[in-house]
């Protein structure tokens, strides 16, 4: 029960932050990404405001074996830049730039009835469903070329 309450509070805080910061406003996000046009630098403050608390959290977490609620903390992620990371990053960035939403803000935008967020989420889940088959095919093609 404590874990559910903590998750609800953390998710609510995250969603509220996304709404207040403007991350659910697709025109604001696309303005941030349009560095050669009508650039809107205000989301840089959102980025800066996210980096500092995460640096502190990572520093604290690196000294702990278990999370506050008792779960084991995950190990360090891989630092290897491979084909899967590059393809996934390109797809994520293209989707973010074309639609103006990424998964968190898309979910938050559903709370106020945004149809764009719902379409994005359905498309994202469809992409997650077909991605393993594409990954297998890309790996087979890469193996055949080497």
Backbone torsions as a table, in degrees:
resi	resn	phi	psi	omega
1	UNK	NA	-41.1	-179.9
2	UNK	-61.5	-38.2	179.2
3	UNK	-64.8	-41.4	179.1
4	UNK	-65.1	-42.0	179.1
5	UNK	-65.3	-43.6	178.4
6	UNK	-62.6	-42.3	178.5
7	UNK	-63.2	-41.7	179.2
8	UNK	-63.4	-44.7	-179.5
9	UNK	-65.3	-45.6	-179.9
10	UNK	-63.5	-44.7	179.3
11	UNK	-64.5	-39.4	178.1
12	UNK	-65.5	-41.8	178.1
13	UNK	-64.0	-43.0	178.9
14	UNK	-62.9	-48.6	-179.9
15	UNK	-62.1	-41.1	177.9
16	UNK	-63.3	-41.3	177.3
17	UNK	-62.3	-39.5	177.8
18	UNK	-64.3	-41.7	178.9
19	UNK	-65.4	-47.7	-177.5
20	UNK	-64.9	-39.2	-176.6
21	UNK	-74.3	-16.4	-178.8
22	UNK	92.7	7.3	-179.1
23	UNK	-68.5	-15.5	177.0
24	UNK	-91.0	-3.2	177.6
25	UNK	-92.2	106.7	-173.7
26	UNK	-61.3	-34.5	-179.9
27	UNK	-68.2	-34.1	177.9
28	UNK	-67.5	-43.4	179.7
29	UNK	-65.4	-44.9	179.5
30	UNK	-65.9	-32.2	174.6
31	UNK	-65.3	-36.2	176.8
32	UNK	-65.7	-37.8	-177.2
33	UNK	-79.8	-16.6	-176.6
34	UNK	-88.3	71.5	-174.3
35	UNK	-72.1	-19.4	179.5
36	UNK	-100.3	2.9	-179.9
37	UNK	-120.9	-126.9	-179.5
38	UNK	-88.1	73.4	-173.2
39	UNK	-69.8	134.3	177.1
40	UNK	-113.0	102.4	-173.9
41	UNK	-81.0	2.1	-172.9
42	UNK	-63.3	-28.2	179.5
43	UNK	-72.2	-10.4	174.0
44	UNK	-62.5	-33.2	177.6
45	UNK	-68.9	-34.4	175.6
46	UNK	-64.6	-45.8	178.7
47	UNK	-60.4	-48.6	178.9
48	UNK	-62.2	-38.6	178.9
49	UNK	-69.2	-20.1	178.6
50	UNK	-89.4	-31.7	-175.4
51	UNK	-68.3	-44.6	-176.2
52	UNK	-61.7	-51.0	178.2
53	UNK	-63.3	-32.8	179.0
54	UNK	-70.5	-35.1	175.8
55	UNK	-61.6	-42.1	178.7
56	UNK	-66.3	-44.8	-179.2
57	UNK	-62.5	-43.0	179.2
58	UNK	-64.6	-38.1	179.0
59	UNK	-64.0	-45.7	178.8
60	UNK	-65.2	-45.2	-177.8
61	UNK	-64.0	-31.7	-178.8
62	UNK	-66.8	-19.1	179.9
63	UNK	-98.0	1.7	-177.6
64	UNK	-114.8	151.3	174.8
65	UNK	-95.2	-27.5	-177.8
66	UNK	-130.1	152.5	176.2
67	UNK	-72.9	169.8	-178.6
68	UNK	-58.5	-36.7	-178.9
69	UNK	-87.2	5.3	174.0
70	UNK	100.9	-10.3	179.3
71	UNK	-70.8	156.1	171.6
72	UNK	-74.4	141.2	177.1
73	UNK	-81.0	143.0	179.1
74	UNK	-67.8	157.1	177.5
75	UNK	-73.2	174.2	178.6
76	UNK	-64.6	138.9	177.3
77	UNK	-72.1	160.4	178.4
78	UNK	-66.7	144.5	176.0
79	UNK	-101.5	4.8	-179.5
80	UNK	-72.4	131.8	175.8
81	UNK	-98.1	106.2	-177.9
82	UNK	-118.0	-178.4	-177.7
83	UNK	-59.6	-43.6	-178.8
84	UNK	-62.1	-41.2	178.4
85	UNK	-64.7	-43.4	-178.7
86	UNK	-65.8	-45.0	-179.9
87	UNK	-64.6	-45.6	178.6
88	UNK	-61.6	-41.1	179.1
89	UNK	-65.1	-41.9	177.9
90	UNK	-62.6	-43.5	-179.9
91	UNK	-66.2	-42.9	178.7
92	UNK	-61.6	-48.2	-179.2
93	UNK	-64.4	-40.1	178.4
94	UNK	-64.5	-43.7	177.9
95	UNK	-63.3	-41.3	179.5
96	UNK	-63.9	-43.7	-179.1
97	UNK	-70.2	-38.9	-178.2
98	UNK	-72.7	-41.3	-174.4
99	UNK	-96.1	-31.9	-177.2
100	UNK	87.6	13.6	178.8
101	UNK	-135.7	148.9	166.7
102	UNK	-118.1	174.8	-169.5
103	UNK	-53.0	-46.4	-178.7
104	UNK	-60.7	-55.6	177.6
105	UNK	-62.0	-31.0	177.6
106	UNK	-63.7	-42.8	178.4
107	UNK	-66.3	-40.3	179.1
108	UNK	-65.9	-34.7	-178.0
109	UNK	-69.9	-21.9	177.3
110	UNK	-64.5	-30.5	-177.6
111	UNK	-62.8	-23.8	176.8
112	UNK	-109.9	16.9	170.0
113	UNK	85.6	19.3	-180.0
114	UNK	-72.7	118.6	179.8
115	UNK	-69.0	-31.5	179.2
116	UNK	-60.5	-40.8	178.0
117	UNK	-64.5	-39.5	179.5
118	UNK	-65.9	-43.6	178.1
119	UNK	-62.3	-42.6	178.6
120	UNK	-60.8	-46.1	-178.4
121	UNK	-64.1	-41.6	177.7
122	UNK	-62.2	-43.4	178.5
123	UNK	-64.4	-39.9	179.5
124	UNK	-63.3	-45.0	179.4
125	UNK	-65.9	-36.0	176.2
126	UNK	-64.2	-42.0	177.2
127	UNK	-62.6	-39.2	178.2
128	UNK	-65.6	-31.8	-179.9
129	UNK	-70.3	-42.1	-176.4
130	UNK	-88.8	-13.8	-176.0
131	UNK	-57.7	-42.7	-179.7
132	UNK	-59.1	-39.4	179.2
133	UNK	-66.4	-40.1	177.5
134	UNK	-65.5	-40.1	180.0
135	UNK	-61.4	-43.6	178.9
136	UNK	-61.0	-45.5	-179.0
137	UNK	-64.3	-44.0	178.2
138	UNK	-61.6	-41.9	179.1
139	UNK	-64.4	-38.3	177.3
140	UNK	-65.1	-42.9	179.5
141	UNK	-65.0	-40.0	179.2
142	UNK	-66.1	-38.5	178.9
143	UNK	-66.3	-36.8	179.9
144	UNK	-68.8	-31.0	-179.9
145	UNK	-79.0	-22.0	-177.0
146	UNK	-94.6	NA	NA
